Amino acid sequence: TISAWIKLDTTGTTRGIFEIGAFTGSHGQINLWYSSDGTIKYRLNGGNWTRSVSFSDTTNWNHLAIVYDASSESDSKLYLNGSSVGSASGTFPSSLDLDGLKTIIGAIESSSFNWEGGIKSVGLYNVAKSEAEIQAIYNANIDSSEVSNSGIINYWQLNNSSTVTDLVGSSNGTPSGTLSLGSYYRDGNYLISPVEDT
């Protein structure tokens, strides 16, 4: 499960939110992004399976969560502000190989698809969170910490302009540039961390 708050600046251009992949120009094993076709997309297994929903809000902060349950396509969901959304297409993977990959916040595939907007409070879990648990994260608000939630293995609050600290695990990561507007991650930079074994 991955949880994040986002604020999109403009529509019409593909922008990456989160990836677990090699970051060498192709789809990773797990991708979350805003597409130029006006949708939020959640992709697995190099893009072979996708769940997507229309999205155009450039005014508000929105909470996104993606859940991967290897045993159930119907339980592998995309959530927008606490509600399960989107339709699925493609071949659902019963497993993913994350060995040797990177965790990327604020881009997908390469630096060509970096985020333009705000990202805050990114949590990575080693469990498939239930709808009630996703709703609890959403209802707790953007400024609430997820560090004590069950199953969390990494949590980046992204609320400091000079450091990026994993408040749960050891994946502090390396920003590609200076994080701006001290209260959240903003515009054009991305964070690269190793995937932790759990």
Backbone as numpy.savetxt, mean C-alpha at the origin, in Angstrom:
# Nx Ny Nz CAx CAy CAz Cx Cy Cz
-1.89 -8.41 4.64 -2.74 -7.22 4.64 -1.86 -5.98 4.64
-2.23 -5.01 3.83 -1.55 -3.72 3.80 -2.60 -2.64 4.02
-2.30 -1.69 4.88 -3.20 -0.60 5.22 -2.47 0.72 5.02
-3.13 1.71 4.40 -2.50 3.01 4.18 -3.55 4.09 4.00
-3.20 5.29 4.39 -4.02 6.48 4.10 -3.37 7.21 2.94
-4.20 7.64 1.97 -3.68 8.35 0.80 -4.48 9.60 0.52
-3.82 10.56 -0.11 -4.50 11.74 -0.66 -3.93 11.96 -2.05
-4.76 11.75 -3.05 -4.37 11.90 -4.45 -4.41 13.38 -4.85
-3.35 13.86 -5.50 -3.33 15.26 -5.93 -4.08 15.49 -7.24
-3.80 14.67 -8.24 -4.44 14.85 -9.54 -4.76 13.50 -10.16
-5.74 13.47 -11.04 -6.10 12.24 -11.76 -5.40 12.23 -13.12
-5.49 11.10 -13.81 -5.03 11.03 -15.19 -3.65 10.44 -15.40
-2.89 10.22 -14.34 -1.54 9.67 -14.46 -1.38 8.50 -13.52
-0.75 7.43 -13.96 -0.50 6.27 -13.12 0.48 6.62 -12.01
0.10 6.30 -10.76 0.90 6.64 -9.59 0.92 5.47 -8.61
2.10 5.06 -8.17 2.24 3.93 -7.27 2.06 4.30 -5.82
1.36 3.45 -5.08 1.17 3.63 -3.64 2.07 2.68 -2.86
2.03 1.40 -3.24 2.76 0.38 -2.48 3.10 -0.79 -3.39
4.29 -1.36 -3.18 4.68 -2.54 -3.93 5.59 -3.43 -3.09
5.43 -4.73 -3.27 6.46 -5.68 -2.88 6.91 -6.31 -4.18
8.15 -5.99 -4.57 8.66 -6.44 -5.85 10.15 -6.15 -5.98
10.68 -6.38 -7.16 12.11 -6.15 -7.41 12.40 -4.68 -7.69
11.39 -3.92 -8.11 11.51 -2.50 -8.44 12.49 -2.29 -9.60
12.34 -3.14 -10.62 13.23 -3.09 -11.78 12.48 -2.85 -13.08
11.25 -2.33 -13.00 10.52 -1.98 -14.20 9.35 -2.87 -14.55
9.11 -3.93 -13.78 7.96 -4.80 -14.06 7.09 -4.91 -12.81
5.87 -5.44 -12.99 4.95 -5.60 -11.87 5.59 -6.44 -10.78
5.37 -6.05 -9.53 5.83 -6.83 -8.40 4.85 -7.94 -8.06
5.12 -8.62 -6.96 4.22 -9.67 -6.49 2.95 -9.08 -5.90
3.07 -7.91 -5.26 1.92 -7.19 -4.70 2.05 -5.73 -5.11
1.01 -5.19 -5.74 0.98 -3.78 -6.15 -0.31 -3.14 -5.70
-0.23 -1.89 -5.28 -1.39 -1.05 -5.01 -1.10 0.29 -5.66
-2.00 0.73 -6.57 -1.71 1.95 -7.32 -2.96 2.62 -7.85
-2.80 3.90 -8.16 -3.82 4.64 -8.87 -3.46 4.58 -10.35
-4.41 4.17 -11.19 -4.16 4.02 -12.62 -4.67 5.22 -13.40
-4.04 5.48 -14.52 -4.46 6.58 -15.39 -5.88 6.40 -15.93
-6.43 5.18 -15.82 -7.81 4.96 -16.27 -8.85 5.34 -15.20
-8.38 5.95 -14.08 -9.30 6.43 -13.05 -9.72 5.36 -12.06
-8.86 4.38 -11.81 -9.16 3.33 -10.84 -8.02 3.14 -9.87
-8.37 2.64 -8.69 -7.38 2.11 -7.77 -7.27 0.62 -8.10
-6.04 0.14 -8.27 -5.83 -1.26 -8.61 -4.99 -1.96 -7.55
-5.39 -3.18 -7.25 -4.67 -4.08 -6.36 -4.31 -5.28 -7.22
-3.01 -5.49 -7.44 -2.56 -6.57 -8.33 -1.66 -7.54 -7.58
-1.75 -8.81 -7.99 -0.93 -9.87 -7.43 -0.21 -10.63 -8.54
0.93 -11.22 -8.17 1.61 -12.19 -9.02 1.99 -11.60 -10.38
2.70 -10.47 -10.34 3.16 -9.86 -11.58 2.06 -9.31 -12.46
0.92 -9.01 -11.89 -0.18 -8.44 -12.64 -1.14 -9.47 -13.21
-0.98 -10.74 -12.85 -1.85 -11.79 -13.38 -3.24 -11.82 -12.75
-3.40 -11.16 -11.60 -4.71 -11.05 -10.94 -4.88 -9.62 -10.47
-6.06 -9.05 -10.68 -6.31 -7.64 -10.34 -7.70 -7.48 -9.74
-7.78 -6.63 -8.72 -9.07 -6.15 -8.21 -9.01 -4.63 -8.32
-10.05 -4.01 -8.91 -9.99 -2.56 -9.13 -11.33 -1.91 -8.85
-11.27 -0.59 -8.58 -12.47 0.20 -8.31 -12.24 1.62 -8.83
-13.29 2.24 -9.33 -13.20 3.63 -9.79 -12.85 4.55 -8.61
-12.02 5.57 -8.90 -11.60 6.49 -7.85 -11.20 7.81 -8.49
-11.69 8.93 -7.91 -11.36 10.24 -8.46 -11.22 11.34 -7.40
-11.19 10.99 -6.12 -11.18 11.97 -5.04 -9.80 12.62 -4.90
-9.72 13.90 -5.21 -8.48 14.65 -5.03 -8.59 15.67 -3.90
-9.63 15.54 -3.09 -9.88 16.50 -2.01 -9.57 15.92 -0.64
-9.96 14.67 -0.40 -9.92 14.10 0.94 -8.84 13.04 1.09
-8.48 12.78 2.35 -7.69 11.61 2.70 -8.62 10.40 2.67
-8.14 9.30 2.12 -8.90 8.06 2.03 -8.07 6.91 2.56
-8.75 5.96 3.21 -8.05 4.78 3.71 -8.21 3.63 2.73
-7.08 3.00 2.39 -7.07 1.82 1.54 -6.50 0.65 2.32
-7.03 -0.51 2.09 -6.46 -1.74 2.65 -6.61 -2.84 1.61
-5.59 -3.66 1.51 -5.67 -4.84 0.64 -5.37 -6.06 1.48
-6.12 -7.12 1.21 -5.98 -8.37 1.95 -5.72 -9.48 0.94
-4.66 -10.26 1.19 -4.39 -11.44 0.38 -4.55 -12.67 1.27
-5.48 -13.52 0.90 -5.68 -14.81 1.56 -5.43 -15.88 0.51
-4.28 -16.56 0.61 -3.87 -17.52 -0.41 -4.89 -18.63 -0.64
-5.71 -18.89 0.36 -6.68 -19.98 0.24 -8.03 -19.53 -0.32
-8.20 -18.22 -0.57 -9.53 -17.75 -0.95 -9.48 -16.46 -1.77
-9.83 -16.57 -3.05 -9.93 -15.37 -3.87 -11.01 -14.43 -3.35
-12.13 -14.98 -2.91 -13.23 -14.13 -2.45 -12.88 -13.38 -1.17
-11.92 -13.90 -0.39 -11.49 -13.21 0.82 -10.28 -12.30 0.58
-9.78 -12.25 -0.63 -8.67 -11.35 -0.99 -9.30 -10.08 -1.54
-9.31 -9.06 -0.71 -10.17 -7.90 -0.97 -9.40 -6.59 -1.03
-10.05 -5.63 -1.64 -9.63 -4.23 -1.64 -10.68 -3.46 -0.85
-10.22 -2.68 0.12 -11.13 -1.88 0.94 -10.85 -0.41 0.70
-11.91 0.38 0.57 -11.84 1.83 0.48 -12.69 2.39 1.60
-12.05 3.09 2.53 -12.74 3.69 3.68 -13.62 2.68 4.42
-13.05 1.49 4.65 -13.70 0.47 5.46 -14.67 -0.44 4.74
-14.93 -0.17 3.46 -15.88 -0.99 2.69 -15.16 -1.81 1.63
-15.53 -3.07 1.51 -14.98 -3.93 0.47 -15.50 -3.46 -0.88
-14.58 -3.23 -1.83 -14.96 -2.67 -3.13 -14.22 -3.40 -4.25
-14.69 -3.21 -5.46 -13.96 -3.64 -6.63 -14.31 -5.02 -7.13
-14.06 -5.21 -8.41 -14.27 -6.51 -9.05 -12.92 -7.09 -9.43
-12.85 -8.43 -9.47 -11.59 -9.13 -9.72 -11.56 -9.69 -11.14
-10.34 -9.81 -11.68 -10.14 -10.44 -12.97 -8.77 -11.12 -12.98
-8.61 -12.10 -13.83 -7.34 -12.79 -13.97 -7.29 -14.07 -13.16
-6.12 -14.68 -13.13 -5.90 -15.95 -12.45 -5.37 -15.69 -11.05
-6.12 -16.13 -10.04 -5.77 -15.88 -8.65 -4.62 -16.80 -8.23
-3.56 -16.24 -7.58 -2.43 -17.06 -7.16 -2.65 -17.70 -5.79
-2.36 -18.97 -5.69 -2.49 -19.66 -4.40 -1.25 -19.51 -3.54
-0.21 -18.86 -4.08 0.99 -18.54 -3.31 1.73 -17.41 -4.00
2.57 -16.72 -3.25 3.42 -15.65 -3.77 4.83 -15.87 -3.25
5.83 -15.64 -4.09 7.23 -15.76 -3.68 7.77 -14.36 -3.43
7.99 -14.02 -2.16 8.47 -12.68 -1.79 9.96 -12.66 -1.46
10.63 -13.80 -1.59 12.06 -13.88 -1.25 12.88 -12.90 -2.07
13.71 -12.12 -1.38 14.64 -11.21 -2.03 14.03 -9.95 -2.60
12.74 -9.72 -2.35 12.07 -8.55 -2.90 12.15 -7.36 -1.95
11.72 -6.20 -2.43 11.75 -4.97 -1.66 10.33 -4.51 -1.36
10.17 -3.79 -0.25 8.94 -3.10 0.06 9.11 -1.66 -0.42
8.19 -1.21 -1.26 8.27 0.14 -1.81 7.01 0.91 -1.39
7.19 2.06 -0.78 6.08 2.94 -0.44 6.22 4.19 -1.30
5.19 4.50 -2.07 5.20 5.72 -2.87 5.64 5.52 -4.32
5.68 4.27 -4.78 5.99 3.99 -6.18 5.66 2.53 -6.47
5.54 2.21 -7.75 5.45 0.82 -8.20 6.35 0.65 -9.42
6.86 -0.53 -9.60 7.64 -0.94 -10.77 8.99 -0.24 -10.88
9.02 1.09 -10.90 10.25 1.87 -11.00 9.94 3.30 -10.56
10.95 4.13 -10.55 10.73 5.52 -10.15 9.87 6.29 -11.16
9.56 5.69 -12.30 8.69 6.34 -13.29 7.25 6.44 -12.82
6.86 5.57 -11.86 5.47 5.54 -11.40 5.41 5.87 -9.90
5.93 7.04 -9.56 5.93 7.46 -8.16 4.64 8.19 -7.82
4.34 8.25 -6.52 3.11 8.85 -6.03 3.16 10.35 -6.09
2.07 10.99 -6.41 1.91 12.44 -6.34 0.72 12.71 -5.43
0.99 13.13 -4.22 -0.03 13.34 -3.21 0.54 13.01 -1.85
-0.31 12.62 -0.92 0.13 12.28 0.42 -0.08 10.81 0.73
0.81 10.25 1.53 0.68 8.89 2.06 1.03 8.95 3.53
0.24 8.27 4.35 0.49 8.29 5.78 0.02 6.97 6.40
0.65 6.59 7.50 0.24 5.44 8.32 0.12 4.16 7.50
1.25 3.64 7.07 1.30 2.41 6.27 1.62 1.23 7.18
0.72 0.26 7.21 0.91 -0.94 8.02 0.97 -2.18 7.16
1.90 -3.08 7.47 2.03 -4.35 6.77 1.83 -5.47 7.79
0.89 -6.37 7.48 0.50 -7.44 8.40 0.81 -8.80 7.80
1.06 -9.79 8.67 1.30 -11.16 8.19 0.06 -12.03 8.34
-1.10 -11.40 8.45 -2.38 -12.10 8.54 -3.39 -11.44 7.61
-4.37 -12.22 7.17 -5.48 -11.67 6.38 -6.50 -11.08 7.35
-6.51 -9.76 7.46 -7.41 -9.09 8.39 -8.86 -9.23 7.92
-9.75 -9.34 8.88 -11.18 -9.44 8.57 -11.75 -8.07 8.22
-12.94 -8.06 7.67 -13.60 -6.80 7.35 -13.79 -5.95 8.60
-14.16 -6.58 9.72 -14.33 -5.84 10.98 -13.02 -5.21 11.43
-11.91 -5.93 11.25 -10.60 -5.38 11.64 -10.20 -4.22 10.74
-10.47 -4.33 9.44 -10.18 -3.22 8.52 -11.03 -2.01 8.88
-12.30 -2.23 9.18 -13.17 -1.12 9.58 -12.69 -0.46 10.86
-12.15 -1.26 11.79 -11.63 -0.69 13.04 -10.42 0.20 12.78
-9.54 -0.22 11.86 -8.38 0.61 11.50 -8.87 1.92 10.88
-9.82 1.83 9.95 -10.36 3.02 9.30 -11.04 3.94 10.31
-11.88 3.38 11.17 -12.62 4.20 12.14 -11.72 4.82 13.21
-10.53 4.24 13.42 -9.60 4.80 14.41 -9.02 6.13 13.95
-9.07 6.43 12.64 -8.67 7.71 12.08 -7.22 7.67 11.59
-6.91 8.64 10.75 -5.60 8.74 10.11 -4.46 8.93 11.10
-4.69 9.57 12.22 -3.62 9.85 13.17 -3.44 8.77 14.23
-4.23 7.71 14.15 -4.13 6.63 15.12 -3.01 5.66 14.72
-2.23 5.21 15.67 -1.14 4.27 15.40 -1.66 2.84 15.33
-1.05 2.04 14.47 -1.41 0.63 14.33 -0.42 -0.30 15.03
0.55 0.24 15.77 1.66 -0.57 16.29 1.21 -1.70 17.22
0.08 -1.57 17.87 -0.36 -2.62 18.79 -1.37 -3.58 18.18
-1.69 -3.42 16.89 -2.65 -4.30 16.23 -2.07 -5.70 16.06
-2.91 -6.71 16.19 -2.45 -8.09 16.04 -2.00 -8.35 14.60
-0.90 -9.08 14.47 -0.39 -9.47 13.17 0.45 -8.44 12.45
0.66 -7.26 13.03 1.44 -6.23 12.33 2.93 -6.58 12.39
3.61 -6.45 11.25 5.05 -6.72 11.22 5.87 -5.49 10.85
5.26 -4.52 10.15 5.92 -3.26 9.83 4.89 -2.14 9.91
5.32 -0.98 10.41 4.43 0.17 10.46 5.24 1.45 10.28
4.94 2.16 9.21 5.60 3.43 8.93 4.55 4.54 9.08
4.70 5.37 10.10 3.72 6.44 10.31 3.90 7.56 9.30
5.14 7.78 8.86 5.46 8.80 7.85 4.99 10.18 8.28
5.33 10.54 9.49 4.92 11.85 9.99 6.10 12.71 10.41
7.28 12.38 9.92 8.47 13.16 10.26 9.22 13.44 8.96
9.59 14.69 8.74 10.18 15.06 7.46 11.62 14.61 7.29
12.29 14.20 8.35 13.71 13.87 8.21 14.04 12.40 8.42
13.16 11.61 9.01 13.45 10.21 9.23 12.25 9.34 8.84
12.55 8.11 8.48 11.51 7.13 8.18 11.79 5.92 9.06
10.95 5.72 10.06 11.19 4.67 11.03 10.07 3.65 11.00
10.48 2.38 10.92 9.54 1.28 11.06 9.32 1.12 12.56
8.13 1.43 13.03 7.85 1.44 14.47 7.58 0.06 15.05
7.56 -0.98 14.20 7.31 -2.34 14.67 8.48 -3.26 14.34
8.88 -3.29 13.08 9.95 -4.17 12.62 11.26 -3.42 12.53
12.14 -3.90 11.65 13.45 -3.28 11.50 13.68 -2.74 10.10
12.62 -2.55 9.34 12.74 -2.06 7.96 12.56 -0.55 7.90
13.57 0.17 8.40 13.48 1.62 8.38 13.50 2.16 6.97
14.19 1.52 6.07 14.15 1.90 4.67 14.99 3.11 4.35
15.08 3.39 3.07 15.87 4.49 2.55 14.98 5.35 1.65
14.73 6.61 2.04 13.94 7.47 1.15 14.74 7.85 -0.09
14.06 8.01 -1.21 14.73 8.42 -2.45 15.07 9.91 -2.43
14.48 10.63 -1.53 14.72 12.06 -1.42 14.18 12.56 -0.09
14.09 13.87 0.07 13.60 14.43 1.32 12.08 14.32 1.39
11.59 13.81 2.52 10.15 13.81 2.73 9.73 15.24 3.05
8.73 15.74 2.37 8.35 17.13 2.58 7.05 17.25 3.35
6.73 18.43 3.80 5.54 18.72 4.59 5.47 17.79 5.78
6.28 18.06 6.80 6.54 17.20 7.93 5.46 16.30 8.49
4.17 16.54 8.22 3.15 15.72 8.85 2.84 14.44 8.06
3.31 14.30 6.83 3.08 13.08 6.06 4.00 13.03 4.85
4.14 11.85 4.29 4.94 11.63 3.10 4.30 12.35 1.92
5.10 12.96 1.07 4.52 13.80 0.03 5.33 13.79 -1.24
4.63 13.66 -2.36 5.08 14.02 -3.70 6.46 13.57 -4.14
6.46 12.54 -4.95 7.60 12.28 -5.80 8.69 11.40 -5.23
8.85 11.31 -3.95 9.86 10.46 -3.38 9.25 9.11 -3.04
10.07 8.13 -2.81 9.57 6.81 -2.43 10.54 6.19 -1.44
10.04 5.22 -0.71 10.81 4.56 0.34 11.06 3.12 -0.07
12.29 2.66 0.05 12.65 1.29 -0.26 13.13 0.60 1.00
12.52 -0.54 1.32 12.91 -1.34 2.48 12.99 -2.80 2.05
13.80 -3.60 2.75 13.77 -5.04 2.45 12.50 -5.66 2.99
12.05 -6.75 2.38 10.92 -7.50 2.91 11.44 -8.33 4.07
10.78 -8.24 5.21 11.19 -9.01 6.38 10.62 -10.41 6.34
11.43 -11.37 6.75 10.96 -12.75 6.83 10.11 -12.92 8.08
8.93 -13.53 7.93 8.07 -13.79 9.09 7.45 -15.16 8.94
